[in-house]
């Protein structure tokens, strides 16, 4: 059985949807003005801002009060009949990004029994980047007493023939539309269609073919490897939190109880890796307040570094250096992995604070400041993702990003995750 299923999906009714839908909580984590602006835009209107926790507030002293208020507001929204429920279904969506390109997806739920973020996992649903387990507990506080889940999770399929998601535009009609509105803060536009039983059955059959062992082994040129059907795109730590919550619940229940509990599943958006609107962007590193000379000396001791193009490429920028360098004896399959290994070891013993930066120009500018070091990488080819994860396991954290912050998934659909509240 494919671990992507129909769900009882909740959509708000008779409200301002542009004020309802806000961007994923893990965006704009260093920009309080962004969230202040969102708060002013939302005002007193019902909004996902009031039932999610932007991570910029995660370390604040009043975070527990915030979480209590979130849980209370969820119950108020449900009890006030704010939602309409679309039972046992999937939604096909078209997200018109800020650049005008259309990203298509399917909303459904994944079975957490088939997901693992553990190192070396060969589960059907897998993390693509290292999961930082220390990031789970504070997020768990939000989920463990929540009546609802609202996903910003995007999971990828490797459908190079574009037969599963991209074909759905020909299956839907105007009467199937369940939402259609502009997103705030440069988020573009979103339109969703409720799918009928026949179309959902066809999706399930096509996913079954993707998961066929013979097809999988021929496609990736591997044998004796667990089938990777779904790879994490965005929201890895949110799905890991859902998994942890479910595993904690299992300890208090019989097998029959937990296998039939709504928390066994998590609502997600399924997206094709090969979508034309999906771009992988490199995430660069900047080390602040470092001893630049010592850093460079240690880097050259750690690896054989050359300037003649032999090995894994990266760019080093300081106040007086800007050059492309190459590692001829790497410790990882990709340059960002090799550099991250060095950084982890170096920063344990030496001064310097690391941050992960998007955008080449921004990164170089930061690196040129006195006492800073910037390291830039070429974007990973998205065609490499599935095979690299199959062969090497999860990539180093912050290896790639899928698009700009304003193109990330916005909170919109919801699902009840408490027993007796339907699943």
C-alpha positions in Angstrom: 0.0 0.0 0.0 1.3 3.4 -1.0 1.8 5.6 2.1 0.1 8.7 0.6 -3.6 8.7 1.3 -6.9 10.6 1.1 -7.6 12.8 4.1 -10.5 14.7 5.7 -9.3 18.1 4.8 -10.5 21.3 6.5 -10.8 24.6 4.5 -12.1 27.8 6.0 -15.4 29.2 4.7 -16.8 32.7 4.3 -13.5 34.5 5.4 -10.8 36.6 3.8 -8.5 33.8 2.6 -5.6 36.2 1.8 -5.5 37.1 5.5 -6.0 33.5 6.5 -2.9 32.1 4.7 0.6 32.9 6.0 4.0 31.6 5.0 5.8 28.6 6.7 6.9 29.3 10.3 10.6 28.6 9.5 10.9 31.6 7.1 12.1 35.1 7.9 13.6 33.9 11.2 15.8 37.0 11.5 13.3 39.5 10.3 10.9 40.6 13.1 9.6 43.4 10.8 8.2 40.8 8.4 6.1 39.2 11.1 5.0 42.5 12.5 3.8 43.5 9.0 1.9 40.1 8.7 0.3 40.7 12.1 -0.9 44.2 11.0 -2.2 42.8 7.7 -4.2 40.0 9.6 -5.6 42.3 12.3 -8.7 40.6 13.9 -9.4 38.3 11.0 -9.2 34.5 11.4 -5.7 33.5 10.3 -3.2 30.7 10.4 -0.9 33.2 12.0 -2.9 32.6 15.2 -2.7 28.8 15.1 1.0 28.4 14.1 4.2 29.5 15.8 6.7 31.5 13.7 10.1 30.2 14.7 11.3 33.7 15.3 9.4 33.5 18.6 10.6 30.0 19.6 13.2 31.3 22.0 11.1 34.0 23.6 10.3 33.7 27.4 6.6 33.7 26.8 6.6 30.8 24.2 4.6 28.5 26.4 1.8 31.1 26.7 1.9 31.5 23.0 1.5 27.7 22.5 -1.5 27.6 24.9 -3.1 30.4 23.1 -2.6 28.6 19.7 -4.2 25.5 21.0 -7.2 27.5 22.5 -7.6 29.3 19.2 -7.7 26.1 17.2 -10.6 24.9 19.4 -12.4 28.2 19.0 -12.1 28.0 15.2 -13.4 24.4 15.1 -16.2 25.0 17.6 -17.3 28.2 15.8 -17.9 26.2 12.6 -15.2 28.2 10.7 -14.3 25.2 8.5 -15.9 23.1 5.9 -14.7 19.5 5.8 -13.8 17.8 2.5 -14.0 14.1 3.6 -11.7 11.4 2.3 -10.2 13.2 -0.6 -7.1 14.9 -2.1 -6.7 18.4 -3.4 -4.8 19.4 -6.6 -3.3 22.8 -6.3 -1.7 25.3 -8.7 0.6 27.8 -7.0 1.5 30.7 -9.2 4.9 31.9 -7.8 6.1 35.4 -7.6 8.1 34.8 -10.8 4.9 33.7 -12.7 5.8 30.1 -12.9 3.2 27.5 -11.8 4.1 24.9 -9.2 1.6 22.0 -9.0 1.0 19.7 -6.1 -1.4 17.3 -4.4 -2.6 17.6 -0.8 -3.0 14.3 1.0 -1.6 12.6 4.1 1.4 10.4 4.6 1.6 7.3 6.8 4.2 8.0 9.5 4.7 4.2 9.9 6.5 4.4 6.5 8.7 7.4 7.4 12.0 7.6 9.2 14.6 10.3 9.7 17.1 8.0 11.3 20.6 7.8 9.7 20.8 4.9 7.3 17.0 4.6 6.9 15.6 2.7 3.9 12.0 3.6 4.5 9.6 4.6 1.7 9.6 8.2 3.0 13.0 9.6 3.9 14.7 12.8 5.0 17.0 14.3 2.4 19.1 16.3 4.8 20.4 15.5 8.3 17.7 15.9 10.9 18.8 17.9 13.9 17.0 16.1 16.7 17.6 19.0 19.1 15.2 21.0 17.0 12.3 18.6 17.6 11.4 19.1 21.3 10.3 22.8 21.1 8.2 21.9 18.0 6.8 19.0 19.8 5.4 21.3 22.4 3.2 22.9 19.7 1.9 19.6 18.3 1.4 17.4 21.4 -1.8 19.2 22.6 -2.9 20.6 19.2 -6.4 19.8 17.9 -5.3 20.6 14.3 -2.3 20.3 12.1 -1.5 22.7 9.3 1.2 21.6 6.9 4.0 23.5 5.4 5.6 20.1 4.4 6.5 19.5 0.8 7.4 16.0 -0.2 9.0 15.2 -3.6 8.4 12.4 -6.1 10.9 11.6 -8.9 8.5 11.5 -11.8 10.7 12.5 -14.7 7.9 11.7 -17.2 5.5 14.1 -15.5 2.6 11.7 -15.6 1.2 11.9 -12.0 0.8 15.6 -10.9 1.2 17.5 -14.1 -1.6 15.5 -15.8 -4.2 16.6 -13.2 -4.8 20.0 -14.9 -6.7 18.1 -17.6 -8.9 16.3 -15.0 -10.3 19.2 -13.0 -13.2 21.5 -13.8 -14.3 25.0 -12.5 -16.9 23.4 -10.2 -14.1 21.5 -8.4 -12.4 24.7 -7.1 -12.3 24.9 -3.3 -10.0 28.0 -3.0 -8.7 30.6 -5.4 -7.0 33.8 -4.0 -3.8 35.9 -3.9 -1.3 35.2 -1.1 0.0 38.0 1.0 3.7 39.3 1.1 4.7 38.5 -2.5 3.4 34.9 -2.2 1.8 34.9 -5.6 -1.6 33.1 -6.2 -3.0 29.8 -5.2 -5.9 27.7 -6.6 -7.1 24.4 -5.3 -9.4 21.7 -6.8 -11.1 18.8 -5.0 -10.3 15.6 -6.8 -12.9 12.9 -7.6 -12.6 9.2 -6.7 -11.6 8.1 -10.2 -8.7 10.6 -10.4 -7.5 9.7 -7.0 -7.5 6.0 -7.9 -5.4 6.8 -10.9 -2.9 8.8 -8.8 -2.6 5.8 -6.4 -2.0 3.4 -9.3 0.7 5.6 -10.8 2.5 5.9 -7.4 2.3 2.1 -7.1 4.3 1.8 -10.4 6.9 4.3 -9.1 7.3 2.1 -6.1 7.7 -1.1 -8.1 11.0 -2.7 -7.0 12.1 -3.7 -10.6 11.4 -0.3 -11.9 13.2 1.4 -9.0 16.4 -0.7 -9.4 16.5 -0.1 -13.1 15.9 3.6 -12.8 18.7 4.2 -10.2 21.0 1.3 -11.2 20.9 -0.2 -7.7 20.2 -3.5 -6.1 19.4 -4.5 -2.5 18.4 -1.0 -1.6 15.2 0.0 0.1 12.8 1.8 -2.2 12.8 5.6 -1.9 9.4 6.8 -3.1 9.0 10.1 -1.2 11.9 12.4 -0.4 11.6 15.4 1.9 11.6 18.8 0.1 10.6 21.3 2.7 9.4 20.9 6.3 11.7 18.0 7.3 11.7 19.0 11.0 7.9 19.4 11.0 7.4 15.9 9.7 10.0 14.6 12.2 8.0 16.3 14.9 4.8 14.6 13.7 6.7 11.3 13.8 8.1 11.9 17.3 4.6 12.8 18.6 3.1 9.6 17.0 5.9 7.4 18.5 5.3 9.0 21.9 1.6 8.2 21.7 2.3 4.6 20.7 3.9 4.0 24.1 0.6 4.7 25.8 -1.7 2.7 23.4 -2.5 -0.8 22.2 -1.4 -1.6 18.6 -5.0 -1.4 17.4 -5.5 2.0 19.0 -2.4 3.7 17.6 -2.8 2.2 14.1 -6.2 3.8 14.0 -5.3 7.1 15.5 -5.4 10.2 13.3 -1.9 11.2 14.6 -0.5 8.2 12.6 -0.8 10.5 9.6 0.5 13.9 8.6 -1.0 16.2 6.0 1.5 17.2 3.2 1.8 18.6 -0.3 3.3 16.2 -2.9 5.3 17.9 -5.6 7.3 16.6 -8.5 11.0 17.0 -8.3 11.0 17.8 -12.0 8.5 20.6 -11.8 9.7 23.5 -14.0 8.8 25.9 -11.1 11.0 24.1 -8.6 14.6 25.3 -8.5 17.3 24.1 -6.1 19.4 27.0 -4.7 22.7 26.6 -2.9 22.8 27.5 0.8 26.2 29.2 1.5 28.1 29.5 4.8 29.4 32.7 6.5 31.6 32.5 9.6 31.5 35.7 11.7 34.1 37.0 14.1 36.7 34.4 13.2 40.5 34.3 13.1 40.7 34.4 9.3 44.4 33.3 9.0 44.0 30.5 11.4 40.8 29.3 9.7 42.4 29.1 6.3 45.5 27.4 7.7 43.4 24.8 9.4 41.3 24.3 6.2 44.5 23.6 4.2 45.6 21.1 6.9 42.2 19.3 6.9 42.0 18.9 3.1 44.3 18.9 0.1 43.2 22.3 -1.5 44.2 23.4 -5.0 43.3 26.1 -7.4 43.7 24.1 -10.7 40.2 22.6 -10.8 40.9 19.1 -9.3 38.1 17.9 -7.1 35.1 19.5 -5.4 34.6 23.2 -6.0 33.8 26.0 -3.6 34.5 29.7 -3.4 36.3 31.4 -0.6 35.7 35.1 0.1 37.3 37.2 2.9 38.3 40.9 3.1 41.3 40.2 0.9 40.6 36.9 -0.8 38.1 35.9 -3.5 38.9 32.7 -5.3 37.6 29.3 -6.4 39.2 26.4 -4.6 39.0 22.6 -5.0 39.2 19.7 -2.5 41.1 16.8 -4.1 40.6 14.4 -1.1 36.9 15.1 0.0 35.2 13.3 2.8 31.7 13.6 1.4 30.0 13.0 -2.0 29.4 16.7 -2.5 31.4 19.9 -1.7 28.9 21.3 0.8 29.2 18.0 2.8 33.0 18.1 2.9 33.1 21.7 4.0 30.4 21.2 6.6 32.5 18.4 8.2 35.5 20.8 8.4 33.3 23.5 9.9 31.8 21.3 12.5 35.2 20.2 13.7 36.8 23.6 13.5 34.1 25.5 15.3 34.1 23.1 18.2 37.6 24.3 19.2 37.8 27.8 17.7 36.1 31.2 17.7 33.5 32.0 15.1 29.7 31.8 14.6 28.3 30.2 11.5 25.1 31.2 9.6 23.5 29.8 6.5 22.9 32.4 3.8 20.9 32.4 0.6 22.0 34.5 -2.4 25.5 34.8 -3.9 25.8 38.6 -3.6 24.6 38.8 0.0 27.0 36.1 1.0 30.1 37.6 -0.7 29.3 41.0 0.8 29.2 39.5 4.3 32.4 37.6 3.6 34.3 40.8 2.7 33.7 42.3 6.1 36.7 42.2 8.4 36.8 39.1 10.5 34.3 37.2 8.4 34.7 34.3 6.0 32.2 33.3 3.3 32.1 30.0 1.5 29.9 29.6 -1.5 28.8 26.5 -3.4 27.3 25.7 -6.8 23.7 24.6 -6.7 23.1 20.9 -6.4 21.5 19.4 -9.6 18.1 18.3 -8.5 18.4 15.2 -10.7 21.1 14.0 -8.3 18.9 14.2 -5.2 17.2 10.8 -5.1 20.2 8.7 -6.2 22.5 10.5 -3.7 20.1 9.9 -0.9 19.7 6.2 -2.0 23.5 5.7 -2.1 24.8 8.0 0.7 21.8 8.6 3.0 20.6 12.0 4.1 22.7 15.0 2.9 24.4 17.4 5.3 22.0 19.9 6.8 21.4 23.1 4.8 22.6 21.5 1.6 20.0 23.1 -0.7 16.9 25.3 -0.6 13.9 25.1 -2.9 13.2 28.6 -4.1 12.8 31.9 -2.4 11.2 32.5 1.0 8.1 34.0 -0.5 7.6 30.9 -2.7 7.6 28.5 0.2 4.4 26.7 1.1 1.8 28.9 2.9 -0.4 27.5 5.7 -3.9 26.9 4.3 -5.5 23.5 4.7 -5.9 21.8 8.1 -6.7 18.4 9.5 -7.8 17.2 13.0 -5.2 15.0 14.7 -7.0 14.2 18.0 -9.1 11.1 18.5 -12.8 11.5 18.2 -12.3 14.5 15.9 -12.2 12.4 12.7 -9.0 11.6 10.7 
